[in-house]
Each structure stands twice: as C-alpha cells, then as structure tokens.
Amino acid sequence: MSPKPWDVTSEHLLRELAPQVLGAVVRRFRDFAAAEDAVQEALVAAALQWPREGVPDNPRGWLIQVASRRMADYLRSEVARRRRETAAAMEMDQLAPPADMESETDQDDTLILLFMCCHPALTQSSAIALTLRAVGGLTTAEIAHAFLVPEATMAQRISRAKQSIKASGVPFRLPTNQERTQRLGAVMHVLYLIFNEGYTSSAGPHLQRLELSHEAIRLTRAVHHLLPDDGEVAGLLALMLLTDARRAARTGPDGELIPLTKQDRALWDQKLIAEGIALLTAALSKGSIGAYQLQAAIAAVHDEAARAEDTDWPQILALYDLLKCMSDNPMVMLNHAIAAAMVHGPSAGLELLHGLDTDGRLTGHHRLAAVRAHLLEMAGDHTAAITHYRIAAGRTTSIPERNYLMTQAARLSESTTSPDSDDSTY
C-alpha cells in the first residue's frame, strides 16, 4: 500500500501515538527520561518527513523504530563514554531494535505508562504532572495552569519526577492489586485534568482540544475495564461522558463559545448521556459515594433538563454541598457559589465569593473574575459587571473565552437587557 497523504488529522495522529510509542520504548529500554527524549526526536522526524513522503502504513511502528534507533545510539554513546566496550557489545546485541516491529506495535502500553507515572516514589502532585506530560501530551505551561502554579515551578517538578522514576527502578508492567490501590487516586486525577484541558483548553485559538478529551475517555474506559467494580472509576467515566455529550453545541460556526444556557440541546449526544447515566446509576447503587460520582450527578442534572430554565438548581446546590465536604478545590467552591446564586439570589453567591478572594490558588485566575461579573450582572450592577468581565478577559489565555468575556462586557455597555439565568457555565 502507498503511504497516505499528510493532512490536518496527521498532526492529531502524532499526539495520539506519542504516549503509546513512549510506553513501548520505556518497556524495552527502561530509561524514562532518555526514552522521552528519543520519542520527541522521532516525532520531530515524522513532522518533517511525513508531509513530504506521506504517512506510513504503520505509523506507530515507524515511530517506535525511529525512537528505538535513537535510544540505541544514546546507549552506545553512553557505553563508549564510560569505556565499557565489551559490555557495550553484549548489551547492544540485546537492546537493538528487532527487524520485525509487528509484535511491538500491536501492544498499547499507554495504560502501563499511566500507572508507572503514578508510582508511589513520587508525590501525588509530581506524579500527576509527569503523567500529564508523558501520557496526556500537555505542555509545561498547560500543566502549570491546571495546578495554578508558575511554569518554572512546574518544570522543576516534572524534571525531579523523571529523575525519581529512573532512580526507583520501577518495572514496566501493570501494577499488582496493592500497587494499583496506592496509585489509583493519582491516575484518576490525571485523567480528570487531561479531560478538562481537552474540554476547555487553557490557551490558544480553540475552545476544545478533542484529541485530549478523547484520549482521557479512552484511558478511563481502559481503567474501568481493569477495575469494573470501582465506583469512583465508573463515576469519573460517567462524568466525562455526560460532559462530553454537550461538545457539539459548545461552539458556533466560527469556533465562538456558546454558554450552556444558549446551547442547542438537540445537538447534545443522547447516546453518551444514556451511557453516562447508566454508569452513574450502577455506581451509586453500590453505596460508597465519592467526589467523581457527585460531579457526574451534577452533570446528569444539567443534561436531563430539556431547557435551561428546567434545570433543577436546588438539587445541584445540594450536590455541591456534599462535594464541598469531600474536596477543598477552589473551583468546587466557585461552582457552589453559582448554584447558591441560582437558588437564593445573586447576593448569596457574591457573599460566598468573598471567602475565595484570599485563596492564593485563585489569585489572578480569570474564572473568579468571570463568575463575579456574572453574579454582578444578575444583581443588576452592570457597571461593576463590565469591569470584572474585562478583568477576566485580560487574565485568560484562551482566545474563545477572551472573546466571549469581552462580548459580554460590550453587550452590557450597549444594552440593558435582562441577564441570562446562568451565562457562566459552558
């Protein structure tokens, strides 16, 4: 077969294959940091060569072979530098890439790589950051944004995590039941963050990065298949499906952001909604309720409302009350304030925001200013709302969000129409 031509989908293919190729190379050479460098070189080579020559029939095999050759070159260089010629010859005979790549490329090592990155030798925050980089393909800046820390801090954290993985000598295999229990919390958290970055990109010209949200769903399905009786894994998968079901309605023809209240609900994916609700119902019936199940339940309440005005906000507020007891995440508190405003009026929501003004994790975050603007608009203080919409627009690095927030400010400047019921949720 002749190679397929390079097109826009080929760039997404490289992102999808990157963690799979990294997993295969780490499994063979057992050097995480060096393997990541080799895979990056292979991806660069593909980006340069494939547009000219076409995408190979087996792109994953091509990438694994190129990365393996880079690793072999690296090992030869290291061995020569240490003056171990005899040992090098024996070692390289064992490590040289096989001529037939089929057995290598048929195996998807991404799930193993996911659990490996969440090794207990790392702190949970470092494990999550490393997995976002290696498995999710996020940039250091995107990960820093997700953690609400400076980019330089996150770069150091990821570097130390790689060194710890190398020093730990952790075997490249699926963890035992005991190891799985130790790592599962970090695994679920990282999948949650990857999905969120895909659903609402923290930076750039596009609101959504479908390759990230789809990969997060794929990996969560794999974890659910591995642990079918774990209610929180099922809850996380349900949350992703119930949220992703709205994807087609979230942007307009030019990629502009469409808030939840303005979305055409006929575009929502009813098949995903049904699957998500079935997963959630089964998980809740097992009795042990966790944070992901509660978030999925909130998403289900939104999805089950035929119209925005039919949304059961008292139920959502009650669910956030429970969720607050399980999590100190400031974003949970922020969403709780919105729900309180929808039930008890904007003054109640604005009062709750005062407690978040001193939370260092939200200092300078656009979401706090955006929610305050929305609640001020609900309260009829359009002058203050305009100010905070503009503040929020100046803080976000997402172009669709910035455009939306500036449009809201312009709308209030030009019109005195009544505010929507919940313009801050999308």
TAMO-V978594 format. One record per backbone hydrogen bond with DSSP energy under -1.0 kcal/mol. CO is the residue of the C=O (numbers start at 1). NH is the residue of the N-H. E is the energy in kcal/mol with one decimal. If there is no record, write none. Layout:
CO,NH,E  CO,NH,E
//
This chain:
4,55,-4.0  7,10,-1.4  9,13,-1.9  10,14,-1.9  11,15,-1.6  12,16,-2.4  13,17,-2.5  14,18,-1.7  17,21,-2.9  18,22,-2.6  19,23,-2.3  20,24,-1.9  21,25,-2.3  22,26,-2.8  23,27,-2.4  24,28,-1.6  25,29,-2.7  26,30,-2.7  31,35,-2.5  32,36,-2.4  33,37,-1.8  34,38,-2.4  35,39,-2.6  36,40,-2.3  37,41,-2.0  38,42,-2.0  39,43,-2.5  40,44,-2.2  41,45,-2.4  42,46,-2.3  43,47,-2.5  44,48,-1.6  45,49,-2.6  46,50,-2.6  49,53,-2.6  50,54,-2.8  55,4,-2.0  58,62,-2.4  59,63,-2.4  60,64,-2.7  61,65,-2.5  62,66,-2.4  63,67,-2.8  64,68,-2.6  65,69,-2.1  66,70,-2.1  67,71,-2.3  68,72,-2.7  69,73,-2.5  70,74,-2.4  71,75,-2.8  72,76,-2.5  73,77,-2.3  74,78,-2.5  75,79,-2.9  76,80,-2.6  77,81,-2.4  78,82,-1.6  79,84,-2.0  80,83,-1.5  84,88,-2.8  85,89,-2.1  86,90,-1.6  87,91,-2.7  88,92,-3.2  89,93,-1.4  90,94,-1.1  91,95,-1.9  92,96,-1.9  101,105,-2.5  102,106,-1.7  109,113,-2.7  110,114,-2.4  111,115,-2.1  112,116,-2.4  113,117,-2.4  116,119,-1.2  119,122,-2.1  123,127,-2.7  124,128,-2.4  125,129,-2.1  126,130,-2.6  127,131,-2.1  128,132,-2.4  129,133,-1.6  130,134,-3.0  131,135,-2.6  131,136,-1.9  132,138,-2.3  139,143,-2.1  140,144,-2.5  141,145,-2.1  142,146,-1.9  143,147,-1.9  144,149,-2.2  150,154,-1.8  151,155,-2.4  152,156,-1.9  153,157,-1.9  154,158,-2.4  155,159,-2.1  156,160,-2.4  157,161,-1.9  158,162,-2.1  159,163,-1.9  160,164,-2.3  161,165,-2.3  162,166,-2.1  163,167,-2.4  164,168,-2.0  171,173,-1.3  176,180,-2.9  177,181,-1.9  178,182,-1.7  179,183,-1.7  180,184,-1.7  183,187,-2.3  184,188,-2.7  185,189,-2.1  186,190,-2.4  187,191,-2.0  188,192,-2.2  189,193,-2.2  190,194,-2.5  191,195,-2.3  192,196,-2.3  193,197,-2.3  194,198,-1.8  195,199,-2.6  196,200,-2.7  198,209,-3.2  204,399,-2.5  207,201,-3.0  209,212,-1.2  209,213,-1.7  210,214,-2.8  211,215,-1.6  212,216,-2.5  213,217,-2.1  214,218,-2.6  215,219,-2.7  216,220,-2.3  217,221,-2.5  218,222,-1.7  219,223,-2.3  220,224,-2.6  221,225,-2.4  222,226,-1.8  223,227,-2.3  227,230,-1.5  230,234,-1.9  231,235,-2.2  232,236,-2.5  233,237,-2.3  234,238,-2.6  235,239,-2.5  236,240,-2.2  237,241,-2.4  238,242,-2.9  239,243,-1.9  240,244,-3.2  241,245,-1.5  243,246,-1.6  244,247,-2.0  245,269,-2.5  246,249,-1.4  247,250,-1.5  250,258,-3.0  252,255,-2.0  256,252,-2.1  259,262,-1.4  263,265,-1.1  264,267,-2.2  268,270,-1.0  269,273,-2.0  270,274,-2.6  271,275,-2.2  272,276,-2.8  273,277,-2.6  274,278,-2.1  275,279,-2.3  276,280,-2.5  277,281,-2.8  278,282,-2.1  279,283,-2.2  280,284,-2.9  281,285,-1.5  283,286,-1.4  284,287,-1.5  290,294,-1.9  291,295,-2.3  292,296,-2.3  293,297,-2.2  294,298,-2.0  295,299,-2.3  296,300,-2.3  297,301,-1.9  298,302,-1.8  299,303,-2.4  300,304,-2.0  302,305,-1.1  307,310,-1.6  308,311,-1.6  311,313,-1.7  312,316,-1.9  313,317,-2.9  314,318,-2.1  315,319,-2.1  316,320,-2.3  317,321,-2.2  318,322,-1.6  319,323,-2.4  320,324,-2.5  323,326,-1.3  323,327,-1.3  329,333,-1.4  330,334,-2.1  331,335,-2.3  332,336,-2.2  333,337,-1.8  334,338,-1.5  335,339,-2.2  336,340,-2.6  337,341,-2.1  338,342,-2.0  339,343,-1.4  340,344,-3.5  341,345,-1.6  345,349,-1.2  346,350,-2.8  347,351,-2.1  348,352,-1.5  349,353,-1.4  353,356,-1.3  356,359,-1.4  359,362,-2.1  362,365,-2.5  365,369,-1.0  366,370,-2.5  367,371,-2.4  368,372,-2.2  369,373,-2.4  370,374,-2.2  371,375,-2.5  372,376,-2.5  373,377,-2.3  374,378,-2.2  375,379,-1.9  376,381,-2.1  377,380,-1.2  380,382,-1.5  381,385,-2.0  382,386,-2.6  383,387,-1.7  384,388,-2.1  385,389,-2.5  386,390,-2.1  387,391,-2.0  388,392,-2.6  389,393,-2.3  390,394,-1.9  392,396,-1.7  397,204,-1.8  398,402,-2.5  399,403,-2.8  400,404,-2.3  401,405,-2.7  402,406,-2.5  403,407,-2.1  404,408,-2.2  405,409,-2.0  406,410,-2.5  407,411,-2.7  408,412,-2.0  409,413,-1.8  410,414,-1.7  411,415,-1.7  425,260,-3.9
//
